[in-house]
Amino acid sequence: MIRTAMASGLALALVLSGAVVLATAPDKNAPATAADADTFVAKAEKDLADISVDANRAGWINATYITDDTDAMAAEVSARQTELAVKYAGEAAKYLDVQGLSPDTRRKLDLIRNGITLPAPSRPGAADELSTIATKLQSEYGKGKGTLDGKPINGSDIEAAMGTTRDPAKLKEMWVSWNDNVGVPMKADYAHMVDISNQGAKELGYADVGAMWRAGYDMPPDDFAKMTDRLWKQVEPLYLSLHTYVRWKLNEKYGDAVQPKTGPIRADLLGNMWAQEWGNIYDVVAPKGSGDIGYDTEALLKAKGYDPIKMVKTGEGFYSSLGFAPLPDTFWARSMIVKPADREVVCHASAWDIDNKQDVRIKMCTKVNADDFVTVHHELGHNYYQRAYMNQPFLYENGANDGFHEAIGDFVALSITPNYLVQIGLLDKSRVPSADKDTGLLLRQAMDKVAFLPFGLLVDKWRWGVFNGSIKPDQYQSAWDALRLQYQGIKPPVARDSSRFDAGAKYHIPANTPYMRYFLARLLQFQFYQAACKQAGWTGPLHRCSFYGNKEVGAKLQKMLEMGQSKPWPDALQAFTGSREISGQAMVDYFAPLKKWLDEQNKGKPSGW
Ligand SMILES: [Zn+2]
């Protein structure tokens, strides 16, 4: 199983997204028994485990040595793996109504049935048709180009340019060209794909594909939707304060003609193509005086002679300090920590679990800087999770739900506070920033972590509506714009008519990667962090807490991690935090000093849109 770093970009192409499942009609003549179901599950689990090791090996070689040959070998295994998952998902549906299933068999049948994101119906030709469309959409996205100064510019370059450009005319050009060039041509295919995959979901026993995705959370699909609404209500006031402040700063910078003092924020001014994270425009909103946090992690790392290996050793040291066993020798022998000089590799950071046992690895082109220092802690979080659940049966070797896996590394990375840097000898104690620098530290984080919340929520709100038919193809654009306005308080820089398809210009839509996991991970990481800090007896402001060195925290964390996906996620959450509910309150508590500061700045200024 491969775990990648973040929600944006092409990072997620390697997970099972885009895989197609073919349902087979149940055999009405021979009613299956609970014993048949046990036998089926045992065989499916063994076959899926075996092929996963082949796929991991081929995938690893391919990602660390890209040639035509390794491409072909990885594609071949991946196709066989998909075929097998397809076959077993269809067969698992056959046992749905069998009486007397054991809880484990019931759970594993659901995991097998729900193991693939895009189900095809059983009629002849449908699987090929769906697979062709899904591949075409992903490929179109990968080849997509916008323009800057009238010249074509590819996806990763335009993404970077949206972060650094401050000329509103150029931002508008990039935003409009990207959304028009990439989104519009996909629209008919996307609508067709929705129709076909919904038929497949019905054959597997789900109302539609959106309901199938929501079924992966150990509760009825409608209850899950309600839970996400409740979570949003908890964090909405925090987002509103940030929105009000940022809109004011953008108005100061660009003037009324570009960004009025009231109403929504123009979507292309926020430093990101989708306005999903705003950290790139921190320089525009940084408060005078407290914007500078007083030290530079990159300079500290370099002054102390850190190299990529020492960065990873330091990350390992954090987990060791919690009581986790050191990483195995094979981790150091087999990981790719530095970019090789002589061959093509996939540099995007990822964490791997090759044999579903001890053979964990990371793959990074590590640079000695602050971002990669955080990324190391993040990726190792995946490895420690993977190793903690290695004694579970294969189907349970996964995060408690798909939000948990991403949240572990991020939660540990939250502990990279100035005091932690002192503890590991990077920062001199006299240089720990005083409390008046907290605003800068927190605002910088909020620009990414808080700004993301409404976007993380609305991507699948839109998709749930598309899959259940409440959003028709001629409403794809208007519904997208309405959700962006309702939750994010942003609007496109130019009017969008119903021929547009801006949702298609976001990677995870054409790639069919479910998105609610990222919303959940944002909240869970703070919930884990607050729980750890409480266990460590921390009483100061939450954002200054580090639980480095606390073995009691480590022991509790281990209890959650080693469960994998063997029990409903509330059981896992309870094992570490004591709570059975995902909550936004920890994030609200973490940013409380910032919210107070924002509300003071916002006094007398219009709020909302
Ligand atoms: Zn990750």
Boltz pocket constraint, residues with backbone or C-beta under 6 A from the ligand:
constraints:
  - pocket:
      binder: B
      contacts: [[A, 3], [A, 4], [A, 5], [A, 6], [A, 378], [A, 379], [A, 382], [A, 405], [A, 406], [A, 409]]
      max_distance: 6.0
